[in-house]
Structure formats: C-alpha cells, structure tokens
Amino acid sequence: RFKGREEFGARSLGNRAIIADPSKPEVIKEINEMIKNRDFWMPFASSILDEDIDKYIAWNGTKEKNNPYYMIMTYDTNPIAHTEISGGIHPYDKTVRPQLVTKEHNIDYWNLIKEFKNITGIGGILNTSLNLHGLPLVYDPEDAFHVMENSSLKYLALENYLIEKI
C-alpha cells in the first residue's frame, strides 16, 4: 500500500505498508518468503482501530500513560488477539507492538481497516514496512514499483489504483 504522505520514522504506519489478514498465521511465512527474508521468530506488527484497541490490548495500568500511535511500545494481549490478530503479535510471548489508528491521524487507513472489519469482524490488520530487506521504506512510486518488480509481491495499491503483477 502506497497512499498519501510518507511517514517519518522507523515504522510503517500504513501509508508505505505491506498489509495482510492477521488471523492467518501462514501469512507470516508467505510475506517472509516473498519479500522480507526475516528470521521466522521476528514478529510483524498490528494496526488496530481505536474502537477495538481495548479488545486486543491488556493494558495492565498503562492505558492512561500511552497512546500507541507509532509502534514503539509492546503490550500484553488479551486472549482474543491470539486468534484474531495472531499474525501481528509475537509468536512466543504474545505481546504486540501496535499502531492505534484513529480517523484524526489517518482517515484513509482507518477506513481501510474499518472495511476489513466490516468483512471479517477483525478490527486490526498485520502491517509491515513496504521495502526490500535491508533497504529503507519506500519513498516514491518508483521505489514502490522497484519493490514489486524485485519481489514476489502480487499486488500494489498505489493511491487509488490497484496494480497486479502478471
């Protein structure tokens, strides 16, 4: 997904992202083999709608201190997260490094996740950065096409267009 302004920082916050259904643990292997080449134990992250954050996160007294907008803190998860967003949580300790997605921060990304929830009932998606292993996050459309051409990614959502590799 390449949409809107580039994020600043070390994490994909939805505008330069590889996104997937987090309820399918096999997607981790698929993404790793297609593009990321990461160690199998390195977890991906979850982007979670603001209306569902309490469903998945076990706050343990941290909610008042933190709003996890930028995927920099880890949190324990509630049992429902172990099935609904398992692809975006750590496979061993069941923690998550979430991105809280609000309309105010990114309405297009919030709408995308909301539509996914309308279809699946799941209020979060797996999110990892759109880049080739060892390279920085995609900056412009040319970078996005470079990633697509040099990986096994099948689709690229570029702004309001869906491009399929044939």
Phi, psi and chi 1 to 4 in degrees:
 res  aa     phi    psi   chi1   chi2   chi3   chi4
   1 ARG       -  120.4  179.1  173.3 -170.1  -97.6
   2 PHE  -121.6  108.9 -179.4  103.6      -      -
   3 LYS  -148.3  130.8  176.2   89.4  172.6  170.5
   4 GLY    67.8 -151.3      -      -      -      -
   5 ARG   -74.5  147.4  -65.2  174.5   57.2 -174.6
   6 GLU   -70.0  142.1  177.5 -174.2   25.7      -
   7 GLU   -78.1  157.1  -63.3  101.8   -7.3      -
   8 PHE  -112.8  128.0  178.8   78.0      -      -
   9 GLY   129.2 -171.2      -      -      -      -
  10 ALA   -87.2   -6.4      -      -      -      -
  11 ARG  -119.3  149.9  -55.1  -79.6 -178.9 -111.1
  12 SER   -80.0  127.0  162.8      -      -      -
  13 LEU  -113.9   26.7  -60.2  175.8      -      -
  14 GLY   107.5  -23.3      -      -      -      -
  15 ASN   -87.2  -21.0  -70.6  -10.5      -      -
  16 ARG  -133.9   78.9  -55.9  -68.9 -173.2  -85.9
  17 ALA  -139.6  150.4      -      -      -      -
  18 ILE  -100.6  119.5  -62.8  169.8      -      -
  19 ILE  -118.7  152.6   55.7  176.0      -      -
  20 ALA  -158.0  166.0      -      -      -      -
  21 ASP   -67.0  115.7 -177.1  -17.8      -      -
  22 PRO   -77.7   -8.7   33.6  -37.6      -      -
  23 SER   -83.8   -3.4   69.0      -      -      -
  24 LYS  -111.1   95.5  -59.5 -179.8 -174.5  -54.6
  25 PRO   -57.0  -26.6  -19.6   27.9      -      -
  26 GLU   -65.7  -17.7   64.1  -87.8   13.1      -
  27 VAL   -65.4  -26.8   79.0      -      -      -
  28 ILE   -61.1  -49.2  -64.0  167.5      -      -
  29 LYS   -63.3  -41.0 -176.6  176.4 -173.7 -136.7
  30 GLU   -61.4  -47.5 -175.0  177.7  -11.7      -
  31 ILE   -65.6  -41.9  -67.9  170.2      -      -
  32 ASN   -60.8  -42.9  -86.7  -31.2      -      -
  33 GLU   -72.8  -33.2  -71.3  177.3   -3.7      -
  34 MET   -74.4  -36.8  -77.1 -167.1  -42.4      -
  35 ILE  -149.9  -42.8 -173.4  167.3      -      -
  36 LYS   -81.0  -34.3  -64.2  -52.1 -101.2 -176.1
  37 ASN    52.0   37.9  -60.7  -47.3      -      -
  38 ARG   -89.8  160.1  -66.0  165.5   57.4  158.4
  39 ASP   -61.7  144.9  -68.5  -37.8      -      -
  40 PHE   -60.3  -25.8   72.1   93.4      -      -
  41 TRP   -87.7   -8.6   53.4  -93.1      -      -
  42 MET   -77.6  117.7  -67.4  177.8   69.5      -
  43 PRO   -76.8  151.1   28.5  -34.3      -      -
  44 PHE   -86.7  177.5  -69.1  117.9      -      -
  45 ALA  -115.0  172.8      -      -      -      -
  46 SER  -122.7  137.0  -65.1      -      -      -
  47 SER  -100.4  124.6  -63.9      -      -      -
  48 ILE  -125.5  133.4  -58.1  172.1      -      -
  49 LEU   -60.4  144.9  -69.3  175.4      -      -
  50 ASP   -57.2  -35.8   48.9   -1.4      -      -
  51 GLU   -72.6  -12.2   63.2 -168.7   53.2      -
  52 ASP  -116.8    1.3  -71.0  -58.3      -      -
  53 ILE   -60.5  -39.8 -163.8   82.1      -      -
  54 ASP   -69.2  -25.4  -66.7  -25.0      -      -
  55 LYS   -65.4  -36.3  177.1 -180.0  176.3 -178.1
  56 TYR  -102.1  -28.6  -60.7  122.2      -      -
  57 ILE   -98.9  131.7  -55.1  -62.9      -      -
  58 ALA   -94.0   97.5      -      -      -      -
  59 TRP   -65.4  -33.5  -66.8  106.1      -      -
  60 ASN    49.0   43.9  -59.0  -33.3      -      -
  61 GLY    81.5    5.2      -      -      -      -
  62 THR   -97.0   -9.5   60.2      -      -      -
  63 LYS   -60.0  -39.4 -174.5  172.9 -175.2 -179.7
  64 GLU   -68.7  -22.4  -64.9   74.1   31.1      -
  65 LYS   -91.8  -28.2  -62.3  178.0 -166.6  171.8
  66 ASN  -134.1  139.2  -58.6  -58.9      -      -
  67 ASN  -116.9  108.8  -75.6  -43.9      -      -
  68 PRO   -79.2   71.5   29.2  -33.9      -      -
  69 TYR   -79.8  -20.9  -61.9  116.6      -      -
  70 TYR  -122.4   15.5  -54.2  108.2      -      -
  71 MET    56.3   44.8  -64.1 -179.3  171.8      -
  72 ILE  -114.6  -12.5   57.0  173.2      -      -
  73 MET  -117.2  149.0  -57.4  -81.7  -63.0      -
  74 THR  -105.9  151.3   58.9      -      -      -
  75 TYR  -137.4  152.0  -60.5   87.6      -      -
  76 ASP   -69.1  157.8  -68.4  -31.8      -      -
  77 THR  -116.9  157.3   53.5      -      -      -
  78 ASN   -82.1  156.0  -67.3  -39.2      -      -
  79 PRO   -53.6  -34.0  -29.1   36.7      -      -
  80 ILE   -62.2  -29.9 -164.7  163.1      -      -
  81 ALA   -64.7  -27.9      -      -      -      -
  82 HIS   -66.6  -18.0  -54.2  169.4      -      -
  83 THR  -110.9  -45.9   54.3      -      -      -
  84 GLU   -72.8  -36.4  -72.0 -166.5    4.3      -
  85 ILE  -126.0   32.7   61.7  167.6      -      -
  86 SER   -58.1  -31.5   62.0      -      -      -
  87 GLY   -68.5  -18.3      -      -      -      -
  88 GLY  -109.6   14.6      -      -      -      -
  89 ILE  -121.5  161.8   65.1  175.2      -      -
  90 HIS   -67.0  129.3 -162.9  -72.9      -      -
  91 PRO   -68.5  -17.9   22.8  -31.0      -      -
  92 TYR  -104.2  -48.8  -63.1  109.4      -      -
  93 ASP  -100.1   -0.9   67.4    7.8      -      -
  94 LYS    60.6   27.2  -56.2  -60.5 -176.9 -161.2
  95 THR   -87.7  164.8   57.9      -      -      -
  96 VAL  -135.6  145.8   64.9      -      -      -
  97 ARG  -111.9   83.3 -175.2  174.0   33.5   90.3
  98 PRO   -84.6  160.6   34.0  -36.6      -      -
  99 GLN  -114.0  116.0  172.9 -166.8    9.2      -
 100 LEU   -77.3  118.5  171.6   63.6      -      -
 101 VAL  -106.1  122.2 -178.8      -      -      -
 102 THR  -120.6  159.4   67.2      -      -      -
 103 LYS   -60.1  -38.0  -74.2 -178.1 -178.0  179.4
 104 GLU   -66.6  -34.6  -65.0   76.4   25.2      -
 105 HIS   -82.1  -38.6  -82.3  102.0      -      -
 106 ASN  -162.2   87.0 -170.0  -25.1      -      -
 107 ILE   -62.8  -37.2 -168.7  156.2      -      -
 108 ASP   -64.6  -43.1  -71.4  -24.6      -      -
 109 TYR   -69.4  -40.0 -164.1   40.4      -      -
 110 TRP   -59.9  -45.3 -170.9   93.1      -      -
 111 ASN   -61.9  -39.5  -75.1  -27.6      -      -
 112 LEU   -61.9  -48.2 -175.6  146.3      -      -
 113 ILE   -67.1  -37.5  -59.2  169.7      -      -
 114 LYS   -61.4  -41.5 -177.9   70.2  171.9  179.6
 115 GLU   -66.2  -39.4 -174.3   61.2   26.0      -
 116 PHE   -59.4  -42.6 -179.8   76.3      -      -
 117 LYS   -63.4  -40.8  179.8 -177.5  177.2 -177.7
 118 ASN   -60.3  -33.2  -69.1  -19.4      -      -
 119 ILE   -82.9  -41.8  -65.3  166.6      -      -
 120 THR  -109.4  -19.4   65.6      -      -      -
 121 GLY    84.9    0.9      -      -      -      -
 122 ILE  -102.1  126.6  -61.6  169.4      -      -
 123 GLY   -94.3   26.7      -      -      -      -
 124 GLY  -155.4  162.9      -      -      -      -
 125 ILE  -135.2  156.4   58.3  173.5      -      -
 126 LEU   -72.0  137.0 -177.9  149.2      -      -
 127 ASN  -138.2  126.6  172.4   -2.7      -      -
 128 THR  -137.8  158.3 -171.0      -      -      -
 129 SER   -66.8  143.6   57.4      -      -      -
 130 LEU   -84.1   95.7  178.2   56.9      -      -
 131 ASN  -167.2  159.4   65.0  -50.4      -      -
 132 LEU   -81.4  152.1  -66.6  171.2      -      -
 133 HIS   -52.8  126.4 -176.4   69.9      -      -
 134 GLY    87.6   -5.1      -      -      -      -
 135 LEU  -109.0  158.7  -65.1  177.8      -      -
 136 PRO   -69.6  167.4   20.3  -27.4      -      -
 137 LEU   -56.1  149.1  -92.0   70.6      -      -
 138 VAL   -56.1  137.9  162.1      -      -      -
 139 TYR  -104.1  -48.6  170.4   70.5      -      -
 140 ASP  -133.1  174.3   56.4   23.4      -      -
 141 PRO   -57.1  -34.9  -28.6   37.1      -      -
 142 GLU   -61.7  -41.3  -69.7   78.6   18.4      -
 143 ASP   -61.4  -41.5  -72.2  -13.8      -      -
 144 ALA   -62.5  -42.7      -      -      -      -
 145 PHE   -66.3  -36.3  -77.9  115.7      -      -
 146 HIS   -60.3  -43.7  178.0   78.9      -      -
 147 VAL   -62.4  -46.1  168.5      -      -      -
 148 MET   -61.9  -43.7 -172.1  176.4 -167.9      -
 149 GLU   -68.8  -27.7  -69.0  168.2   -3.9      -
 150 ASN  -108.8   24.7  -70.0  -78.3      -      -
 151 SER  -145.9 -175.8   71.1      -      -      -
 152 SER   -99.8   15.8  -62.8      -      -      -
 153 LEU   -59.5  136.1  -74.6  178.4      -      -
 154 LYS   -94.3  -27.5  -60.6  172.2 -168.5  169.9
 155 TYR  -134.1  150.4  -58.7   97.4      -      -
 156 LEU  -135.9  118.6  172.2   63.4      -      -
 157 ALA   -90.3  107.0      -      -      -      -
 158 LEU  -110.6  106.4 -177.2   64.2      -      -
 159 GLU    53.5 -116.9  -62.9  -62.0  -17.7      -
 160 ASN  -102.4   19.6  -65.3  -38.0      -      -
 161 TYR  -117.5  146.0  -61.5   94.2      -      -
 162 LEU  -112.4  119.8 -179.3   63.5      -      -
 163 ILE  -107.8  130.9  -62.9  143.7      -      -
 164 GLU  -112.6  133.9  178.9 -179.9   10.8      -
 165 LYS   -80.7  128.8 -174.2 -170.7  -69.0 -174.8
 166 ILE  -118.0      -   53.7  172.9      -      -
